[in-house]
């Protein structure tokens, strides 16, 4: 009889189902991409204006 995924996990001693991976960056990829698109064309609805204004006010969060 085939073993279920839960039985295999219990046998191997794996407790957590999910893993979280966090990557710290010095630049915000959304801001960089928005700037690139804005340099090529004009936005019709300015949906990222609030996000961009917040991003421009805050500096990098990782001060080493």
TORDOTI-193162 format. One line per field, with one value per residue: residue number from 1; y negated, z, x negated of N, C-alpha, C, O, CB in turn; residue in three letters. Coordinates in pm, whole numbers, plus 50000, padded with zeros to 5 digits. Last residue first. Glycine has a CB too. Layout:
! residues N
seq <- (NUM:...)
n.Y <- (Y:...)
n.Z <- (Z:...)
n.X <- (X:...)
ca.Y <- (Y:...)
ca.Z <- (Z:...)
ca.X <- (X:...)
c.Y <- (Y:...)
c.Z <- (Z:...)
c.X <- (X:...)
o.Y <- (Y:...)
o.Z <- (Z:...)
o.X <- (X:...)
cb.Y <- (Y:...)
cb.Z <- (Z:...)
cb.X <- (X:...)
type <- (Ala:...)
***
This chain:
! residues 64
seq <- (64:63:62:61:60:59:58:57:56:55:54:53:52:51:50:49:48:47:46:45:44:43:42:41:40:39:38:37:36:35:34:33:32:31:30:29:28:27:26:25:24:23:22:21:20:19:18:17:16:15:14:13:12:11:10:9:8:7:6:5:4:3:2:1)
n.Y <- (45122:45089:45159:44994:44704:44452:44311:44153:44324:44489:44314:44258:44511:44555:44346:44413:44629:44546:44368:44423:44427:44340:44313:44475:44497:44420:44590:44830:44762:44717:44977:45114:44990:45055:45333:45380:45163:45237:45411:45696:46012:46268:46552:46824:47065:47372:47594:47799:47919:48160:48462:48723:48931:49011:48783:48784:49025:48960:48751:48880:49234:49516:49777:50118)
n.Z <- (50741:50730:50556:50436:50246:50310:50206:49996:49779:49868:49875:49603:49498:49607:49487:49209:49072:48903:48687:48450:48237:48221:47935:47883:47968:48230:48341:48336:48526:48757:48793:48849:49091:49252:49257:49380:49579:49697:49861:49993:50133:50115:50272:50258:50451:50406:50540:50725:50973:51049:50960:51012:50842:50930:50870:50590:50533:50627:50451:50207:50253:50075:49912:50000)
n.X <- (47625:47950:48210:48391:48323:48577:48885:48974:49003:49208:49423:49443:49502:49755:49900:49870:49968:50174:50218:50354:50173:49830:49622:49301:49037:49028:49212:49066:48867:49018:49119:48881:48806:49025:49003:48755:48584:48255:48136:48309:48333:48560:48683:48889:49041:49204:49446:49471:49251:49130:48998:48927:48972:49224:49375:49357:49491:49746:49814:49829:49878:49756:49936:49915)
ca.Y <- (45199:45000:45235:45035:44848:44497:44402:44095:44216:44547:44376:44148:44446:44646:44354:44286:44652:44635:44332:44410:44368:44422:44244:44439:44535:44353:44449:44816:44798:44608:44867:45149:44986:44915:45271:45414:45223:45161:45270:45622:45869:46212:46406:46774:46926:47300:47485:47822:47806:48105:48327:48624:48856:49106:48826:48671:49009:49071:48725:48775:49098:49433:49658:50000)
ca.Z <- (50797:50750:50606:50574:50265:50259:50294:50127:49768:49843:49999:49696:49462:49639:49633:49263:49159:49015:48799:48573:48218:48278:48038:47846:47831:48139:48332:48251:48389:48700:48766:48730:48975:49225:49204:49239:49565:49612:49889:49883:50157:50052:50265:50217:50407:50436:50452:50587:50908:51127:50909:51118:50824:50936:51010:50667:50495:50686:50596:50225:50229:50194:49907:50000)
ca.X <- (47513:47836:48096:48418:48305:48448:48811:48954:48907:49076:49376:49415:49376:49645:49889:49821:49854:50208:50131:50432:50305:49937:49699:49438:49071:48934:49247:49184:48830:48939:49211:48958:48717:48993:49125:48772:48716:48346:48112:48247:48322:48441:48682:48760:49046:49082:49408:49515:49316:49239:49023:48913:48848:49113:49360:49305:49350:49672:49804:49729:49924:49758:49852:50000)
c.Y <- (45115:45078:45143:45108:44885:44648:44444:44183:44151:44439:44432:44202:44332:44580:44441:44292:44524:44656:44418:44377:44340:44350:44338:44370:44484:44385:44373:44670:44780:44637:44748:45037:45017:44905:45126:45352:45254:45235:45180:45477:45805:46063:46360:46623:46879:47159:47420:47718:47841:47998:48272:48481:48749:49035:48921:48711:48897:49062:48835:48748:49000:49294:49574:49875)
c.Z <- (50805:50816:50614:50636:50412:50272:50228:50218:49903:49834:49983:49830:49558:49611:49673:49414:49223:49113:48923:48697:48349:48259:48088:47964:47788:47993:48242:48235:48295:48554:48706:48692:48845:49101:49167:49177:49417:49605:49803:49925:50039:50077:50206:50205:50376:50380:50500:50493:50764:51051:50979:51072:50931:50925:51025:50812:50575:50654:50665:50374:50255:50158:50033:50000)
c.X <- (47390:47724:47974:48299:48319:48438:48681:48868:48876:48969:49235:49367:49342:49510:49770:49803:49800:50092:50155:50349:50377:50071:49809:49507:49208:48968:49151:49224:48949:48902:49137:49055:48793:48906:49099:48897:48739:48478:48199:48228:48251:48441:48550:48771:48905:49096:49279:49457:49354:49318:49146:48931:48826:48979:49241:49281:49286:49523:49725:49708:49811:49808:49867:49910)
o.Y <- (45163:45098:45123:45117:44817:44713:44467:44133:44100:44460:44422:44142:44312:44593:44405:44247:44527:44696:44367:44359:44244:44227:44407:44369:44454:44308:44272:44629:44722:44547:44685:45007:44952:44820:45079:45321:45161:45357:45062:45427:45853:45994:46409:46572:46893:47138:47415:47749:47906:47991:48329:48388:48691:49073:48912:48676:48911:49088:48806:48726:49033:49243:49562:49868)
o.Z <- (50849:50938:50515:50758:50500:50308:50107:50296:49923:49878:50074:49893:49591:49689:49763:49465:49285:49227:49035:48804:48359:48266:48009:48076:47671:47904:48183:48126:48187:48469:48613:48574:48743:49015:49062:49058:49336:49625:49833:50014:49992:50047:50244:50135:50457:50275:50619:50379:50692:51065:50970:51137:50939:50991:51123:50869:50625:50740:50753:50418:50318:50048:50090:50080)
o.X <- (47286:47727:47904:48290:48266:48536:48675:48788:48766:48856:49153:49279:49226:49416:49694:49700:49694:50115:50156:50407:50453:50078:49874:49456:49229:48932:49189:49265:48935:48906:49188:49072:48771:48930:49144:48898:48743:48483:48215:48297:48148:48539:48443:48859:48814:49156:49250:49423:49277:49441:49254:48884:48718:48883:49166:49178:49175:49439:49644:49595:49711:49783:49975:49817)
cb.Y <- (45321:44876:45358:45124:44893:44429:44526:44069:44111:44630:44488:44060:44393:44775:44411:44175:44718:44769:44185:44535:44457:44452:44112:44564:44686:44396:44386:44895:44943:44585:44824:45280:45085:44851:45280:45565:45128:45141:45235:45632:45840:46244:46342:46839:46835:47371:47381:47820:47683:48046:48327:48638:48792:49211:48894:48552:48981:49205:48713:48645:49066:49426:49574:50001)
cb.Z <- (50714:50834:50516:50579:50211:50333:50330:50193:49671:49713:50043:49715:49319:49559:49695:49227:49082:48962:48835:48598:48132:48428:47982:47802:47818:48170:48471:48309:48383:48782:48895:48752:48993:49347:49306:49223:49621:49469:49868:49755:50289:49898:50404:50083:50515:50376:50444:50579:50910:51255:50753:51182:50688:50824:51060:50660:50343:50636:50660:50153:50317:50259:49784:50123)
cb.X <- (47485:47875:48067:48542:48168:48333:48895:49088:48958:49077:49472:49540:49384:49658:50018:49916:49744:50252:50151:50507:50390:49911:49759:49518:49066:48789:49249:49300:48780:48811:49282:49034:48601:48922:49240:48778:48828:48286:47965:48334:48246:48438:48705:48712:49112:48957:49519:49666:49224:49185:49043:48779:48847:49127:49489:49403:49336:49727:49945:49773:50046:49619:49887:50096)
type <- (Unk:Unk:Unk:Unk:Unk:Unk:Unk:Unk:Unk:Unk:Unk:Unk:Unk:Unk:Unk:Unk:Unk:Unk:Unk:Unk:Unk:Unk:Unk:Unk:Unk:Unk:Unk:Unk:Unk:Unk:Unk:Unk:Unk:Unk:Unk:Unk:Unk:Unk:Unk:Unk:Unk:Unk:Unk:Unk:Unk:Unk:Unk:Unk:Unk:Unk:Unk:Unk:Unk:Unk:Unk:Unk:Unk:Unk:Unk:Unk:Unk:Unk:Unk:Unk)
***
